[in-house]
Amino acid sequence: MLDGSAPDSNAPDLNSYGIENLDKVMHFIAYCFFSVLAFLIVKSKSQFVGLCAAIVLYSLLLELAQSLMPFREASLADFIANTVGVIIGAILISKANRLSKTAWINRQIEKPIK
């Protein structure tokens, strides 16, 4: 039950892979990816920061909701891994953006094909 699944669940036990804290690593990677997706859909730095903050809030709400569900539990460690993932993802994509010489203001989103 350490993996947060129901006792009779067919969900894989992440501890069985032999990697300590694999669950937290997966949280980190997923939320890092979310911040990269956020970067790709916004048009300004302020929108990006706002969307990253919304992703962190979403993570908090998910953890709180889990505390209300049977066979689930809220985890401060999961929330921390999610938040760090958003922050590191935001830093990495921002640095990649600067290195590629693509300014926020000059980025244009292609119009969908009709």
N, CA, C and O atoms as a Tinker XYZ file with bonds, in Angstrom:
   456  protein
     1  N      0.817000   -1.198000    0.000000    73     2
     2  CA     0.000000    0.000000    0.000000    64     1     3
     3  C      0.861000    1.263000    0.000000    63     2     4     5
     4  O      0.323000    2.365000   -0.093000    81     3
     5  N      2.164000    1.131000    0.100000    73     3     6
     6  CA     3.039000    2.289000    0.093000    64     5     7
     7  C      2.971000    3.078000   -1.200000    63     6     8     9
     8  O      3.283000    4.269000   -1.218000    81     7
     9  N      2.565000    2.424000   -2.293000    73     7    10
    10  CA     2.518000    3.119000   -3.572000    64     9    11
    11  C      1.228000    3.912000   -3.744000    63    10    12    13
    12  O      1.047000    4.552000   -4.779000    81    11
    13  N      0.320000    3.892000   -2.757000    73    11    14
    14  CA    -0.893000    4.698000   -2.827000    64    13    15
    15  C     -2.024000    4.025000   -3.563000    63    14    16    17
    16  O     -3.079000    4.636000   -3.733000    81    15
    17  N     -1.857000    2.793000   -4.009000    73    15    18
    18  CA    -2.912000    2.118000   -4.746000    64    17    19
    19  C     -3.801000    1.336000   -3.786000    63    18    20    21
    20  O     -3.433000    1.072000   -2.641000    81    19
    21  N     -4.966000    0.979000   -4.277000    73    19    22
    22  CA    -5.886000    0.172000   -3.493000    64    21    23
    23  C     -5.250000   -1.200000   -3.254000    63    22    24    25
    24  O     -4.463000   -1.656000   -4.083000    81    23
    25  N     -5.568000   -1.860000   -2.154000    73    23    26
    26  CA    -4.934000   -3.139000   -1.846000    64    25    27
    27  C     -5.098000   -4.194000   -2.937000    63    26    28    29
    28  O     -4.177000   -4.977000   -3.167000    81    27
    29  N     -6.243000   -4.236000   -3.613000    73    27    30
    30  CA    -6.482000   -5.242000   -4.649000    64    29    31
    31  C     -6.190000   -4.714000   -6.045000    63    30    32    33
    32  O     -6.580000   -5.338000   -7.032000    81    31
    33  N     -5.526000   -3.599000   -6.144000    73    31    34
    34  CA    -5.270000   -2.948000   -7.420000    64    33    35
    35  C     -4.229000   -3.705000   -8.241000    63    34    36    37
    36  O     -3.357000   -4.380000   -7.693000    81    35
    37  N     -4.335000   -3.583000   -9.557000    73    35    38
    38  CA    -3.342000   -4.144000  -10.459000    64    37    39
    39  C     -2.242000   -3.136000  -10.787000    63    38    40    41
    40  O     -1.382000   -3.407000  -11.625000    81    39
    41  N     -2.265000   -1.989000  -10.137000    73    39    42
    42  CA    -1.266000   -0.950000  -10.383000    64    41    43
    43  C      0.107000   -1.454000   -9.939000    63    42    44    45
    44  O      0.225000   -2.130000   -8.917000    81    43
    45  N      1.142000   -1.122000  -10.711000    73    43    46
    46  CA     2.487000   -1.590000  -10.343000    64    45    47
    47  C      2.978000   -0.921000   -9.063000    63    46    48    49
    48  O      2.687000    0.246000   -8.803000    81    47
    49  N      3.713000   -1.667000   -8.287000    73    47    50
    50  CA     4.349000   -1.141000   -7.091000    64    49    51
    51  C      5.698000   -0.574000   -7.516000    63    50    52    53
    52  O      6.600000   -1.328000   -7.881000    81    51
    53  N      5.840000    0.743000   -7.472000    73    51    54
    54  CA     7.074000    1.376000   -7.942000    64    53    55
    55  C      8.288000    0.958000   -7.119000    63    54    56    57
    56  O      9.420000    1.050000   -7.595000    81    55
    57  N      8.065000    0.503000   -5.898000    73    55    58
    58  CA     9.186000    0.043000   -5.077000    64    57    59
    59  C      9.798000   -1.242000   -5.627000    63    58    60    61
    60  O     10.947000   -1.562000   -5.319000    81    59
    61  N      9.043000   -1.979000   -6.436000    73    59    62
    62  CA     9.530000   -3.253000   -6.964000    64    61    63
    63  C     10.621000   -3.076000   -8.027000    63    62    64    65
    64  O     11.265000   -4.056000   -8.400000    81    63
    65  N     10.842000   -1.870000   -8.517000    73    63    66
    66  CA    11.862000   -1.627000   -9.535000    64    65    67
    67  C     13.260000   -1.464000   -8.946000    63    66    68    69
    68  O     14.243000   -1.384000   -9.683000    81    67
    69  N     13.346000   -1.415000   -7.629000    73    67    70
    70  CA    14.648000   -1.343000   -6.973000    64    69    71
    71  C     15.291000    0.031000   -6.973000    63    70    72    73
    72  O     16.467000    0.165000   -6.633000    81    71
    73  N     14.535000    1.054000   -7.351000    73    71    74
    74  CA    15.056000    2.424000   -7.335000    64    73    75
    75  C     14.378000    3.163000   -6.197000    63    74    76    77
    76  O     13.159000    3.339000   -6.197000    81    75
    77  N     15.169000    3.592000   -5.234000    73    75    78
    78  CA    14.608000    4.277000   -4.082000    64    77    79
    79  C     13.966000    5.604000   -4.510000    63    78    80    81
    80  O     14.546000    6.365000   -5.285000    81    79
    81  N     12.794000    5.859000   -4.006000    73    79    82
    82  CA    12.043000    7.091000   -4.279000    64    81    83
    83  C     11.707000    7.271000   -5.758000    63    82    84    85
    84  O     11.621000    8.402000   -6.237000    81    83
    85  N     11.521000    6.186000   -6.475000    73    83    86
    86  CA    11.155000    6.270000   -7.891000    64    85    87
    87  C      9.876000    7.077000   -8.082000    63    86    88    89
    88  O      9.735000    7.815000   -9.058000    81    87
    89  N      8.951000    6.929000   -7.146000    73    87    90
    90  CA     7.699000    7.693000   -7.202000    64    89    91
    91  C      7.978000    9.191000   -7.244000    63    90    92    93
    92  O      7.365000    9.916000   -8.028000    81    91
    93  N      8.882000    9.649000   -6.420000    73    91    94
    94  CA     9.213000   11.090000   -6.365000    64    93    95
    95  C      9.924000   11.529000   -7.644000    63    94    96    97
    96  O      9.704000   12.636000   -8.135000    81    95
    97  N     10.774000   10.661000   -8.178000    73    95    98
    98  CA    11.461000   10.965000   -9.437000    64    97    99
    99  C     10.435000   11.122000  -10.557000    63    98   100   101
   100  O     10.547000   12.025000  -11.387000    81    99
   101  N      9.438000   10.244000  -10.579000    73    99   102
   102  CA     8.397000   10.314000  -11.609000    64   101   103
   103  C      7.561000   11.592000  -11.460000    63   102   104   105
   104  O      7.203000   12.223000  -12.455000    81   103
   105  N      7.256000   11.967000  -10.220000    73   103   106
   106  CA     6.553000   13.234000   -9.982000    64   105   107
   107  C      7.379000   14.398000  -10.522000    63   106   108   109
   108  O      6.859000   15.263000  -11.227000    81   107
   109  N      8.663000   14.415000  -10.188000    73   107   110
   110  CA     9.562000   15.480000  -10.632000    64   109   111
   111  C      9.574000   15.580000  -12.159000    63   110   112   113
   112  O      9.426000   16.671000  -12.709000    81   111
   113  N      9.749000   14.451000  -12.840000    73   111   114
   114  CA     9.824000   14.450000  -14.305000    64   113   115
   115  C      8.511000   14.920000  -14.925000    63   114   116   117
   116  O      8.518000   15.717000  -15.863000    81   115
   117  N      7.396000   14.436000  -14.410000    73   115   118
   118  CA     6.089000   14.817000  -14.958000    64   117   119
   119  C      5.857000   16.315000  -14.840000    63   118   120   121
   120  O      5.420000   16.950000  -15.800000    81   119
   121  N      6.143000   16.884000  -13.681000    73   119   122
   122  CA     5.886000   18.312000  -13.485000    64   121   123
   123  C      6.928000   19.178000  -14.185000    63   122   124   125
   124  O      6.639000   20.320000  -14.542000    81   123
   125  N      8.111000   18.661000  -14.381000    73   123   126
   126  CA     9.109000   19.347000  -15.201000    64   125   127
   127  C      8.565000   19.452000  -16.635000    63   126   128   129
   128  O      8.649000   20.504000  -17.268000    81   127
   129  N      8.016000   18.354000  -17.124000    73   127   130
   130  CA     7.412000   18.311000  -18.455000    64   129   131
   131  C      6.236000   19.283000  -18.547000    63   130   132   133
   132  O      6.063000   19.946000  -19.570000    81   131
   133  N      5.419000   19.374000  -17.477000    73   131   134
   134  CA     4.285000   20.306000  -17.481000    64   133   135
   135  C      4.754000   21.742000  -17.662000    63   134   136   137
   136  O      4.113000   22.517000  -18.371000    81   135
   137  N      5.867000   22.107000  -17.027000    73   135   138
   138  CA     6.344000   23.489000  -17.177000    64   137   139
   139  C      6.877000   23.737000  -18.584000    63   138   140   141
   140  O      6.766000   24.852000  -19.093000    81   139
   141  N      7.457000   22.717000  -19.223000    73   139   142
   142  CA     7.896000   22.861000  -20.615000    64   141   143
   143  C      6.666000   23.043000  -21.517000    63   142   144   145
   144  O      6.675000   23.883000  -22.417000    81   143
   145  N      5.624000   22.266000  -21.277000    73   143   146
   146  CA     4.377000   22.437000  -22.048000    64   145   147
   147  C      3.798000   23.834000  -21.835000    63   146   148   149
   148  O      3.308000   24.459000  -22.775000    81   147
   149  N      3.858000   24.313000  -20.604000    73   147   150
   150  CA     3.352000   25.662000  -20.309000    64   149   151
   151  C      4.106000   26.695000  -21.135000    63   150   152   153
   152  O      3.504000   27.615000  -21.689000    81   151
   153  N      5.406000   26.544000  -21.215000    73   151   154
   154  CA     6.223000   27.473000  -21.996000    64   153   155
   155  C      5.778000   27.495000  -23.460000    63   154   156   157
   156  O      5.740000   28.550000  -24.094000    81   155
   157  N      5.446000   26.328000  -23.978000    73   155   158
   158  CA     5.097000   26.218000  -25.391000    64   157   159
   159  C      3.734000   26.819000  -25.738000    63   158   160   161
   160  O      3.468000   27.114000  -26.903000    81   159
   161  N      2.871000   27.002000  -24.737000    73   159   162
   162  CA     1.523000   27.508000  -25.060000    64   161   163
   163  C      1.291000   28.972000  -24.696000    63   162   164   165
   164  O      0.249000   29.532000  -25.036000    81   163
   165  N      2.238000   29.593000  -24.017000    73   163   166
   166  CA     2.039000   30.993000  -23.627000    64   165   167
   167  C      2.788000   31.931000  -24.561000    63   166   168   169
   168  O      3.646000   31.515000  -25.341000    81   167
   169  N      2.439000   33.211000  -24.459000    73   167   170
   170  CA     3.045000   34.210000  -25.348000    64   169   171
   171  C      3.918000   35.229000  -24.618000    63   170   172   173
   172  O      4.559000   36.063000  -25.257000    81   171
   173  N      3.950000   35.169000  -23.291000    73   171   174
   174  CA     4.761000   36.141000  -22.557000    64   173   175
   175  C      5.338000   35.509000  -21.294000    63   174   176   177
   176  O      4.871000   34.470000  -20.827000    81   175
   177  N      6.355000   36.157000  -20.761000    73   175   178
   178  CA     6.993000   35.664000  -19.548000    64   177   179
   179  C      6.022000   35.691000  -18.377000    63   178   180   181
   180  O      6.009000   34.768000  -17.563000    81   179
   181  N      5.213000   36.736000  -18.283000    73   179   182
   182  CA     4.271000   36.819000  -17.165000    64   181   183
   183  C      3.214000   35.719000  -17.248000    63   182   184   185
   184  O      2.797000   35.182000  -16.222000    81   183
   185  N      2.779000   35.382000  -18.461000    73   183   186
   186  CA     1.835000   34.273000  -18.611000    64   185   187
   187  C      2.486000   32.958000  -18.197000    63   186   188   189
   188  O      1.851000   32.109000  -17.572000    81   187
   189  N      3.752000   32.801000  -18.550000    73   187   190
   190  CA     4.478000   31.584000  -18.206000    64   189   191
   191  C      4.602000   31.437000  -16.690000    63   190   192   193
   192  O      4.349000   30.363000  -16.144000    81   191
   193  N      4.984000   32.498000  -16.025000    73   191   194
   194  CA     5.114000   32.459000  -14.567000    64   193   195
   195  C      3.753000   32.166000  -13.930000    63   194   196   197
   196  O      3.665000   31.375000  -12.991000    81   195
   197  N      2.700000   32.796000  -14.437000    73   195   198
   198  CA     1.357000   32.557000  -13.913000    64   197   199
   199  C      0.900000   31.124000  -14.117000    63   198   200   201
   200  O      0.293000   30.528000  -13.227000    81   199
   201  N      1.188000   30.573000  -15.280000    73   199   202
   202  CA     0.788000   29.201000  -15.560000    64   201   203
   203  C      1.593000   28.218000  -14.708000    63   202   204   205
   204  O      1.051000   27.214000  -14.247000    81   203
   205  N      2.862000   28.494000  -14.500000    73   203   206
   206  CA     3.664000   27.640000  -13.619000    64   205   207
   207  C      3.120000   27.676000  -12.188000    63   206   208   209
   208  O      3.069000   26.646000  -11.517000    81   207
   209  N      2.716000   28.853000  -11.727000    73   207   210
   210  CA     2.120000   28.966000  -10.391000    64   209   211
   211  C      0.805000   28.179000  -10.328000    63   210   212   213
   212  O      0.508000   27.540000   -9.319000    81   211
   213  N      0.029000   28.230000  -11.400000    73   211   214
   214  CA    -1.228000   27.479000  -11.455000    64   213   215
   215  C     -0.964000   25.971000  -11.420000    63   214   216   217
   216  O     -1.731000   25.223000  -10.814000    81   215
   217  N      0.105000   25.527000  -12.061000    73   215   218
   218  CA     0.457000   24.101000  -12.048000    64   217   219
   219  C      0.827000   23.669000  -10.623000    63   218   220   221
   220  O      0.442000   22.583000  -10.189000    81   219
   221  N      1.561000   24.501000   -9.904000    73   219   222
   222  CA     1.917000   24.191000   -8.519000    64   221   223
   223  C      0.646000   24.145000   -7.655000    63   222   224   225
   224  O      0.503000   23.258000   -6.813000    81   223
   225  N     -0.259000   25.083000   -7.860000    73   223   226
   226  CA    -1.524000   25.086000   -7.124000    64   225   227
   227  C     -2.330000   23.830000   -7.441000    63   226   228   229
   228  O     -2.913000   23.226000   -6.541000    81   227
   229  N     -2.367000   23.436000   -8.701000    73   227   230
   230  CA    -3.049000   22.207000   -9.122000    64   229   231
   231  C     -2.460000   21.003000   -8.387000    63   230   232   233
   232  O     -3.200000   20.135000   -7.922000    81   231
   233  N     -1.147000   20.950000   -8.283000    73   231   234
   234  CA    -0.482000   19.870000   -7.573000    64   233   235
   235  C     -0.916000   19.828000   -6.112000    63   234   236   237
   236  O     -1.184000   18.755000   -5.571000    81   235
   237  N     -0.984000   20.986000   -5.481000    73   235   238
   238  CA    -1.412000   21.063000   -4.087000    64   237   239
   239  C     -2.846000   20.576000   -3.945000    63   238   240   241
   240  O     -3.155000   19.810000   -3.032000    81   239
   241  N     -3.720000   21.013000   -4.837000    73   239   242
   242  CA    -5.122000   20.592000   -4.778000    64   241   243
   243  C     -5.269000   19.082000   -4.986000    63   242   244   245
   244  O     -6.102000   18.447000   -4.340000    81   243
   245  N     -4.467000   18.509000   -5.881000    73   243   246
   246  CA    -4.501000   17.057000   -6.081000    64   245   247
   247  C     -4.085000   16.316000   -4.809000    63   246   248   249
   248  O     -4.702000   15.318000   -4.437000    81   247
   249  N     -3.055000   16.799000   -4.157000    73   247   250
   250  CA    -2.610000   16.147000   -2.921000    64   249   251
   251  C     -3.673000   16.272000   -1.834000    63   250   252   253
   252  O     -3.914000   15.320000   -1.092000    81   251
   253  N     -4.307000   17.432000   -1.735000    73   251   254
   254  CA    -5.368000   17.600000   -0.740000    64   253   255
   255  C     -6.563000   16.706000   -1.056000    63   254   256   257
   256  O     -7.164000   16.129000   -0.149000    81   255
   257  N     -6.909000   16.590000   -2.336000    73   255   258
   258  CA    -8.024000   15.725000   -2.737000    64   257   259
   259  C     -7.724000   14.268000   -2.394000    63   258   260   261
   260  O     -8.625000   13.527000   -2.000000    81   259
   261  N     -6.478000   13.856000   -2.539000    73   259   262
   262  CA    -6.108000   12.481000   -2.214000    64   261   263
   263  C     -6.309000   12.174000   -0.735000    63   262   264   265
   264  O     -6.575000   11.031000   -0.364000    81   263
   265  N     -6.183000   13.195000    0.107000    73   263   266
   266  CA    -6.375000   12.970000    1.540000    64   265   267
   267  C     -7.836000   12.658000    1.865000    63   266   268   269
   268  O     -8.134000   12.136000    2.939000    81   267
   269  N     -8.738000   12.972000    0.954000    73   267   270
   270  CA   -10.165000   12.736000    1.171000    64   269   271
   271  C    -10.643000   11.410000    0.578000    63   270   272   273
   272  O    -11.800000   11.030000    0.759000    81   271
   273  N     -9.756000   10.707000   -0.127000    73   271   274
   274  CA   -10.142000    9.475000   -0.813000    64   273   275
   275  C     -9.701000    8.246000   -0.028000    63   274   276   277
   276  O     -8.622000    8.224000    0.565000    81   275
   277  N    -10.567000    7.210000   -0.036000    73   275   278
   278  CA   -10.126000    5.967000    0.610000    64   277   279
   279  C     -8.988000    5.338000   -0.195000    63   278   280   281
   280  O     -8.948000    5.473000   -1.418000    81   279
   281  N     -8.088000    4.671000    0.464000    73   279   282
   282  CA    -6.939000    3.997000   -0.132000    64   281   283
   283  C     -5.932000    4.959000   -0.752000    63   282   284   285
   284  O     -5.034000    4.515000   -1.468000    81   283
   285  N     -6.049000    6.240000   -0.506000    73   283   286
   286  CA    -5.083000    7.232000   -1.000000    64   285   287
   287  C     -4.629000    8.055000    0.184000    63   286   288   289
   288  O     -5.302000    8.089000    1.214000    81   287
   289  N     -3.513000    8.707000    0.053000    73   287   290
   290  CA    -3.049000    9.608000    1.110000    64   289   291
   291  C     -2.297000   10.771000    0.486000    63   290   292   293
   292  O     -1.614000   10.625000   -0.528000    81   291
   293  N     -2.440000   11.918000    1.112000    73   291   294
   294  CA    -1.713000   13.103000    0.666000    64   293   295
   295  C     -0.249000   12.942000    1.058000    63   294   296   297
   296  O      0.070000   12.316000    2.069000    81   295
   297  N      0.633000   13.512000    0.250000    73   295   298
   298  CA     2.060000   13.391000    0.533000    64   297   299
   299  C      2.741000   14.740000    0.323000    63   298   300   301
   300  O      2.752000   15.285000   -0.780000    81   299
   301  N      3.302000   15.257000    1.398000    73   299   302
   302  CA     4.071000   16.498000    1.295000    64   301   303
   303  C      5.276000   16.287000    0.383000    63   302   304   305
   304  O      5.656000   17.188000   -0.365000    81   303
   305  N      5.873000   15.105000    0.444000    73   303   306
   306  CA     7.040000   14.809000   -0.402000    64   305   307
   307  C      6.660000   14.835000   -1.885000    63   306   308   309
   308  O      7.441000   15.302000   -2.714000    81   307
   309  N      5.469000   14.338000   -2.225000    73   307   310
   310  CA     5.006000   14.404000   -3.615000    64   309   311
   311  C      4.839000   15.856000   -4.048000    63   310   312   313
   312  O      5.252000   16.238000   -5.143000    81   311
   313  N      4.230000   16.660000   -3.182000    73   311   314
   314  CA     4.029000   18.075000   -3.502000    64   313   315
   315  C      5.370000   18.788000   -3.699000    63   314   316   317
   316  O      5.515000   19.600000   -4.612000    81   315
   317  N      6.332000   18.487000   -2.855000    73   315   318
   318  CA     7.655000   19.100000   -2.989000    64   317   319
   319  C      8.314000   18.663000   -4.297000    63   318   320   321
   320  O      8.896000   19.489000   -5.000000    81   319
   321  N      8.229000   17.369000   -4.633000    73   319   322
   322  CA     8.806000   16.877000   -5.891000    64   321   323
   323  C      8.129000   17.552000   -7.086000    63   322   324   325
   324  O      8.799000   17.906000   -8.056000    81   323
   325  N      6.821000   17.729000   -7.023000    73   323   326
   326  CA     6.087000   18.399000   -8.099000    64   325   327
   327  C      6.546000   19.849000   -8.250000    63   326   328   329
   328  O      6.810000   20.314000   -9.359000    81   327
   329  N      6.636000   20.544000   -7.141000    73   327   330
   330  CA     7.018000   21.959000   -7.157000    64   329   331
   331  C      8.445000   22.139000   -7.675000    63   330   332   333
   332  O      8.706000   23.022000   -8.492000    81   331
   333  N      9.362000   21.302000   -7.199000    73   331   334
   334  CA    10.745000   21.381000   -7.672000    64   333   335
   335  C     10.803000   21.057000   -9.164000    63   334   336   337
   336  O     11.581000   21.665000   -9.899000    81   335
   337  N      9.987000   20.108000   -9.612000    73   335   338
   338  CA     9.932000   19.777000  -11.034000    64   337   339
   339  C      9.498000   20.964000  -11.874000    63   338   340   341
   340  O     10.077000   21.221000  -12.929000    81   339
   341  N      8.483000   21.693000  -11.416000    73   339   342
   342  CA     8.020000   22.882000  -12.143000    64   341   343
   343  C      9.125000   23.930000  -12.191000    63   342   344   345
   344  O      9.384000   24.516000  -13.242000    81   343
   345  N      9.769000   24.163000  -11.063000    73   343   346
   346  CA    10.812000   25.192000  -10.992000    64   345   347
   347  C     12.002000   24.829000  -11.885000    63   346   348   349
   348  O     12.464000   25.662000  -12.665000    81   347
   349  N     12.496000   23.608000  -11.779000    73   347   350
   350  CA    13.649000   23.194000  -12.587000    64   349   351
   351  C     13.280000   23.187000  -14.068000    63   350   352   353
   352  O     14.070000   23.625000  -14.904000    81   351
   353  N     12.089000   22.696000  -14.399000    73   351   354
   354  CA    11.640000   22.713000  -15.795000    64   353   355
   355  C     11.574000   24.126000  -16.342000    63   354   356   357
   356  O     11.981000   24.384000  -17.474000    81   355
   357  N     11.056000   25.045000  -15.526000    73   355   358
   358  CA    10.952000   26.442000  -15.956000    64   357   359
   359  C     12.336000   27.051000  -16.175000    63   358   360   361
   360  O     12.557000   27.780000  -17.141000    81   359
   361  N     13.251000   26.748000  -15.281000    73   359   362
   362  CA    14.616000   27.274000  -15.425000    64   361   363
   363  C     15.274000   26.715000  -16.688000    63   362   364   365
   364  O     15.875000   27.459000  -17.464000    81   363
   365  N     15.156000   25.401000  -16.887000    73   363   366
   366  CA    15.797000   24.779000  -18.050000    64   365   367
   367  C     15.225000   25.285000  -19.368000    63   366   368   369
   368  O     15.981000   25.585000  -20.291000    81   367
   369  N     13.912000   25.385000  -19.468000    73   367   370
   370  CA    13.314000   25.830000  -20.736000    64   369   371
   371  C     13.590000   27.315000  -20.960000    63   370   372   373
   372  O     13.729000   27.747000  -22.104000    81   371
   373  N     13.672000   28.098000  -19.892000    73   371   374
   374  CA    14.005000   29.520000  -20.043000    64   373   375
   375  C     15.439000   29.689000  -20.530000    63   374   376   377
   376  O     15.710000   30.523000  -21.394000    81   375
   377  N     16.360000   28.896000  -19.977000    73   375   378
   378  CA    17.753000   28.958000  -20.436000    64   377   379
   379  C     17.875000   28.473000  -21.876000    63   378   380   381
   380  O     18.619000   29.058000  -22.663000    81   379
   381  N     17.159000   27.420000  -22.225000    73   379   382
   382  CA    17.182000   26.921000  -23.603000    64   381   383
   383  C     16.636000   27.977000  -24.550000    63   382   384   385
   384  O     17.132000   28.135000  -25.665000    81   383
   385  N     15.619000   28.696000  -24.110000    73   383   386
   386  CA    15.041000   29.762000  -24.923000    64   385   387
   387  C     16.073000   30.866000  -25.160000    63   386   388   389
   388  O     16.193000   31.370000  -26.276000    81   387
   389  N     16.816000   31.245000  -24.122000    73   387   390
   390  CA    17.832000   32.286000  -24.272000    64   389   391
   391  C     18.975000   31.822000  -25.166000    63   390   392   393
   392  O     19.482000   32.594000  -25.979000    81   391
   393  N     19.376000   30.580000  -25.021000    73   391   394
   394  CA    20.469000   30.040000  -25.834000    64   393   395
   395  C     20.094000   29.945000  -27.304000    63   394   396   397
   396  O     20.947000   30.076000  -28.181000    81   395
   397  N     18.805000   29.714000  -27.569000    73   395   398
   398  CA    18.386000   29.582000  -28.965000    64   397   399
   399  C     18.146000   30.947000  -29.611000    63   398   400   401
   400  O     17.769000   31.034000  -30.780000    81   399
   401  N     18.368000   32.006000  -28.840000    73   399   402
   402  CA    18.201000   33.378000  -29.330000    64   401   403
   403  C     16.769000   33.643000  -29.798000    63   402   404   405
   404  O     16.537000   34.435000  -30.711000    81   403
   405  N     15.826000   32.973000  -29.163000    73   403   406
   406  CA    14.421000   33.187000  -29.469000    64   405   407
   407  C     13.823000   34.006000  -28.335000    63   406   408   409
   408  O     13.635000   33.490000  -27.234000    81   407
   409  N     13.531000   35.242000  -28.584000    73   407   410
   410  CA    12.976000   36.108000  -27.547000    64   409   411
   411  C     11.487000   35.821000  -27.378000    63   410   412   413
   412  O     10.812000   35.391000  -28.313000    81   411
   413  N     10.995000   36.065000  -26.178000    73   411   414
   414  CA     9.562000   35.865000  -25.912000    64   413   415
   415  C      8.722000   36.672000  -26.899000    63   414   416   417
   416  O      7.740000   36.174000  -27.451000    81   415
   417  N      9.112000   37.889000  -27.106000    73   415   418
   418  CA     8.314000   38.788000  -27.935000    64   417   419
   419  C      8.300000   38.358000  -29.402000    63   418   420   421
   420  O      7.328000   38.619000  -30.110000    81   419
   421  N      9.362000   37.705000  -29.863000    73   419   422
   422  CA     9.470000   37.308000  -31.254000    64   421   423
   423  C      8.870000   35.942000  -31.549000    63   422   424   425
   424  O      8.706000   35.575000  -32.712000    81   423
   425  N      8.544000   35.189000  -30.510000    73   423   426
   426  CA     7.966000   33.861000  -30.739000    64   425   427
   427  C      6.583000   34.002000  -31.328000    63   426   428   429
   428  O      5.761000   34.772000  -30.832000    81   427
   429  N      6.331000   33.267000  -32.373000    73   427   430
   430  CA     4.999000   33.294000  -32.972000    64   429   431
   431  C      4.474000   31.881000  -33.068000    63   430   432   433
   432  O      5.204000   30.947000  -33.401000    81   431
   433  N      3.211000   31.742000  -32.772000    73   431   434
   434  CA     2.578000   30.436000  -32.864000    64   433   435
   435  C      1.958000   30.316000  -34.246000    63   434   436   437
   436  O      1.215000   31.190000  -34.693000    81   435
   437  N      2.274000   29.230000  -34.902000    73   435   438
   438  CA     1.737000   29.020000  -36.256000    64   437   439
   439  C      0.227000   28.901000  -36.196000    63   438   440   441
   440  O     -0.338000   28.351000  -35.251000    81   439
   441  N     -0.412000   29.432000  -37.231000    73   439   442
   442  CA    -1.870000   29.312000  -37.314000    64   441   443
   443  C     -2.206000   27.903000  -37.755000    63   442   444   445
   444  O     -1.513000   27.323000  -38.590000    81   443
   445  N     -3.294000   27.343000  -37.183000    73   443   446
   446  CA    -3.668000   25.983000  -37.582000    64   445   447
   447  C     -4.066000   25.918000  -39.057000    63   446   448   449
   448  O     -4.613000   26.871000  -39.611000    81   447
   449  N     -3.785000   24.800000  -39.664000    73   447   450
   450  CA    -4.148000   24.580000  -41.064000    64   449   451
   451  C     -5.651000   24.369000  -41.155000    63   450   452   453
   452  O     -6.228000   23.588000  -40.399000    81   451
   453  N     -6.272000   25.069000  -42.082000    73   451   454
   454  CA    -7.721000   24.952000  -42.232000    64   453   455
   455  C     -8.093000   23.835000  -43.167000    63   454   456
   456  O     -9.277000   23.599000  -43.406000    81   455
